[in-house]
Amino acid sequence: MTIAAYNVLEIKSPDDLTGTKVYTADGKPFSFFSGNIRTRYPVDQASRDHLVEQLPSVDVWGKSFSVVPTPRKFV
């Protein structure tokens, strides 16, 4: 399959794709986005929306991270 610049390939799966490795034949960089539709957070709220995140490649991951918890109640 050939995908040109600015083209999109959507992959949907009912299963978890964690650990999936994707390579390009020519070694050119590309971007991946992951998301979920109609996500409810916190779980006791009636509102739902989509979540999307760009996934960095493993070679740019850091060694230490700061994690800030999301508050349970919204003001």
HELIX and SHEET records of a PDB file:
HELIX    1   1 VAL A   58  VAL A   60  5                                   3    
SHEET    1   A 2 PHE A  32  THR A  39  0                                        
SHEET    2   A 2 ASP A  49  LEU A  55 -1                                        
END                                                                             
